[in-house]
């Protein structure tokens, strides 16, 4: 195998590794945000922690969207 073929193979491998890294970062940010959403849902519930609410998920997400975006942004910045 000559130098140029090996260099091209290394570039392809690097692109794959960068893509997998970005996928792992996105998965980590998503997991932390979901965990934070569960935590926020438990402790901002007017009926107390551990109780189900009457609020629809879409309404809850629109109410807490800024908090969740802040958490996702801070997680991504930390990584």
N, C-alpha and C positions, 0 to 999 in steps of 0.2 A: 504494500500500500504506500503510495507516495504522500508527500507532505500535504498537498492541496486536498486530496480526498479525505485524509485524516482531519484536516482543519474543517472541512465542510461537515463531516460527521460530528465533530465536537460542537459546531454551531447548532446543529439540529438538536443534539442532546441538551445543550444549554437552553434552547427555547422551550423544550419540554419541561426541564426542571424549573424554569421561571414560571411557566404556566401552572405547574403543580404547586409551587410555593404560593402563588396568588390565590389559587383555589383553597389552600390550607388557611391562608389569612382570612379569606371570606368566610370559611366555615367556622373559624374561631370567633370572628366578630359576630356572626349569626348566633352561635351557641351562647356567648356571653350576653347578647341582647335578649335572647329568649329567657335566659335565667333571670336577668334583671326585670323583664316584663312579669314573670311569675312572682318575683319578690315584691315589685311595686303593686301588683294586683292583690297580693295577700295583705300588705300593710297599709294600703290606701283605701281599703274596702270599708264603706260606712257601716257594714254589718259586723266588722271584726275580722281578724285574721282567720283564715280557714273556712270562711263562709262563702257561699256562692252569691253572686250579685245578680240583679235584674237587668244590668246594663248589657246591651248587645256588644259583641266583640268589636264591631266597626266603630261604634260610639266610644268604646273604651280606648281603642287605638288612636282615634282622633283627639281624644282628651289628653292622652299621655304621649303623643307623638314627639313633642319637643324633648321630653326626658329620654325617650328611647333613642332618638337621633343623637343626643348628647352622649349617651353611653356608648353607642356604636362608634361615634367619632373619636372619643377618648380611647376606646379599645384599639381602634385602628392606629391612632397616633402612638400608643404605647408599644405596639408591635413594630 
